[in-house]
Amino acid sequence: MSKKSVIDIDELLQDTWLLVVQLRQGIPVEHGQTLWQHCTKNIERTEQTLKEAGMHQSAIDHIRYAQCALLDETVLGRPQDDGYSAWHAMPLQAHFFQTLQAGELLYQRMREVLREPAPNMAVLTCFHRVLMLGFRGVYGENDTPERQQLVAELSQRVAPLDVDQSAPLLVNAAASRRYRWLHSRWVHVVAAVVILAGVWWGFHSYLTTLVTTLLPAKP
């Protein structure tokens, strides 16, 4: 029987966290299908890595579902560019879980895990990061008491994000050159600010300025 490995969920999912930060800043998606495939490969890699670490399948599914829900809401909440079209045709949650109710079901998963006597800390951390990155689901634009309570409970249970600017890149070397800018050390700082602050909207102007300086000028 294989020994379970300790998983740093932030390191494993850093590509997703950084991509969400950039998409929420309005980075245009010109090749939606390419981005969709990029995200599906990341989610598949998440499952494989967690399986190899000995994590129970139910915990793996919680993490993958949260990953799908965050990416779906982020892309489908943007202007209807090519990314929107690709996601509208097949949301990640539909592809992996045959559901279109992540806005409600993810919160149910959070409450179920929080009620467990010994919840998986990687799952709790993933849930916390997803909310900090702006996932709202059925709660829409209003930060309701129900959502605030979940944020508070998760914040009490998990450690804040510890940014390691020298962390190895997680995207396969064969990945599209189009997404290599996601791994700039300054983009890591942007993601850290967003997650640790927990109030995305309050840093909108600040992040916009940073992103403008980070991204290459358009031809």
C-alpha positions in Angstrom: 0.0 0.0 0.0 1.5 3.3 -1.1 2.2 6.0 1.5 0.2 9.2 1.1 2.1 12.3 0.0 1.6 15.8 1.4 0.0 17.9 -1.3 0.5 21.7 -1.6 -2.8 22.5 -3.3 -1.8 26.1 -4.1 1.3 24.8 -6.0 -0.8 22.2 -7.8 -3.5 24.7 -8.9 -1.4 27.8 -9.3 -1.9 27.8 -13.1 -5.7 27.9 -12.5 -5.4 30.7 -9.9 -3.2 32.8 -12.2 -5.4 32.3 -15.2 -8.5 33.4 -13.3 -6.7 36.5 -12.1 -5.9 37.4 -15.7 -9.3 36.6 -17.2 -11.0 38.7 -14.5 -8.8 41.6 -15.7 -10.4 41.3 -19.1 -7.6 39.7 -21.1 -9.1 38.8 -24.5 -9.4 35.2 -25.5 -8.9 34.9 -29.2 -8.7 31.1 -29.4 -11.3 29.7 -27.0 -10.9 26.1 -27.9 -7.2 26.2 -27.2 -7.8 27.7 -23.8 -10.6 25.2 -23.1 -8.2 22.3 -23.9 -5.5 23.9 -21.8 -7.9 23.9 -18.8 -9.1 20.4 -19.3 -5.5 19.1 -19.4 -4.9 21.0 -16.1 -7.9 19.4 -14.5 -6.9 16.0 -15.7 -3.4 16.6 -14.3 -4.9 17.6 -11.0 -6.7 14.3 -10.7 -3.7 12.2 -11.7 -1.4 14.0 -9.3 -3.8 13.7 -6.4 -4.4 10.0 -7.2 -0.6 9.4 -7.2 -0.4 11.2 -3.8 -3.0 8.7 -2.4 -5.9 11.1 -1.9 -9.4 9.6 -1.7 -11.4 9.9 -4.9 -14.2 11.9 -3.1 -11.7 14.6 -2.0 -10.2 14.6 -5.5 -13.7 15.2 -7.0 -14.3 18.1 -4.6 -11.1 19.8 -5.8 -11.8 19.1 -9.5 -15.4 20.3 -9.2 -14.2 23.6 -7.5 -11.7 24.0 -10.3 -14.3 23.6 -13.0 -16.8 25.8 -11.2 -14.4 28.7 -10.8 -13.2 28.5 -14.4 -16.7 28.2 -15.8 -18.0 31.2 -13.9 -15.0 33.3 -14.8 -15.1 32.6 -18.5 -18.9 32.7 -18.9 -19.1 35.9 -16.9 -16.9 37.8 -19.4 -17.8 39.5 -22.7 -18.8 37.0 -25.3 -15.5 36.5 -27.0 -14.1 33.2 -28.4 -13.5 31.9 -24.9 -17.2 32.5 -24.0 -18.3 30.6 -27.1 -16.1 27.6 -26.4 -17.3 27.4 -22.8 -21.0 28.0 -23.7 -20.7 24.9 -26.0 -19.3 22.7 -23.2 -18.7 24.1 -19.7 -16.0 22.2 -17.8 -18.4 21.0 -15.2 -20.6 19.5 -17.9 -17.6 17.8 -19.5 -16.2 16.3 -16.3 -19.3 16.0 -14.0 -22.4 16.2 -16.3 -23.8 19.0 -14.3 -24.7 22.7 -15.0 -25.5 23.5 -11.4 -22.1 24.3 -9.9 -23.3 27.6 -8.7 -25.4 25.8 -6.1 -23.7 22.4 -5.8 -20.3 23.7 -5.0 -21.7 25.5 -1.9 -23.3 22.2 -0.9 -20.0 20.4 -1.2 -18.4 23.1 0.9 -20.9 22.7 3.7 -20.7 18.9 3.6 -16.9 19.0 3.9 -17.0 21.5 6.8 -19.3 19.2 8.7 -16.9 16.3 8.5 -15.1 15.5 11.7 -11.7 15.5 10.0 -12.0 17.3 6.6 -9.2 17.1 4.1 -7.2 20.3 4.4 -6.3 20.4 0.7 -10.0 20.4 -0.1 -10.7 23.2 2.4 -7.8 25.2 1.1 -9.1 24.8 -2.5 -12.6 25.9 -1.5 -11.2 28.9 0.3 -9.1 30.0 -2.6 -12.0 29.7 -5.0 -14.1 32.0 -2.9 -11.2 34.4 -2.5 -10.8 34.6 -6.3 -14.4 35.7 -6.6 -16.6 32.7 -7.1 -20.2 33.6 -6.3 -22.5 31.1 -7.9 -26.1 31.4 -6.8 -25.2 34.4 -4.6 -24.6 36.6 -7.6 -23.3 40.1 -7.1 -24.4 40.4 -3.5 -22.1 39.2 -0.8 -24.8 37.5 1.2 -24.5 36.4 4.9 -24.5 32.8 3.8 -21.4 33.3 1.6 -19.7 35.5 4.2 -20.2 32.7 6.8 -18.5 30.1 4.5 -15.6 32.5 3.8 -15.2 33.1 7.6 -15.3 29.4 8.4 -12.8 28.4 5.7 -10.5 31.3 6.7 -10.4 30.0 10.2 -9.5 26.5 9.1 -6.8 27.1 6.4 -3.5 28.9 6.2 -3.1 31.9 4.0 -1.4 31.6 0.7 2.4 31.3 1.0 3.9 32.6 -2.2 7.1 31.0 -3.3 8.3 33.0 -6.3 10.9 30.4 -7.1 8.3 27.6 -7.3 8.7 25.4 -10.4 6.2 26.0 -13.3 3.4 23.5 -13.4 2.4 23.8 -17.0 3.9 21.1 -19.2 6.8 22.4 -21.3 4.8 21.5 -24.4 2.0 23.8 -23.5 1.1 26.6 -25.8 3.6 29.5 -25.8 0.5 31.7 -25.6 0.1 31.0 -21.8 3.7 31.2 -20.7 3.2 34.8 -19.4 1.0 33.2 -16.7 4.2 32.3 -14.8 5.9 35.7 -14.5 7.1 36.2 -10.9 5.1 39.4 -10.8 1.9 37.6 -11.8 2.5 35.4 -8.8 2.5 38.5 -6.6 -0.7 39.7 -8.2 -2.4 36.4 -7.4 -1.1 36.5 -3.8 -2.5 40.0 -3.3 -5.9 39.0 -4.6 -6.1 35.8 -2.6 -4.7 37.1 0.7 -6.9 40.3 0.6 -10.0 38.4 -0.1 -11.6 41.4 -1.8 -11.0 41.2 -5.5 -13.1 44.3 -6.3 -11.2 46.5 -3.9 -7.9 45.9 -5.9 -9.4 46.3 -9.4 -7.6 49.5 -10.3 -4.3 48.4 -8.7 -4.3 45.1 -10.5 -5.3 46.6 -13.8 -2.2 48.8 -13.6 0.0 45.9 -12.8 -1.4 43.7 -15.6 -0.9 46.5 -18.1 2.8 46.7 -17.2 3.1 42.9 -17.2 1.6 42.0 -20.6 3.4 42.5 -23.8 2.2 45.4 -26.0 -0.3 44.4 -28.6 1.1 44.6 -32.2 
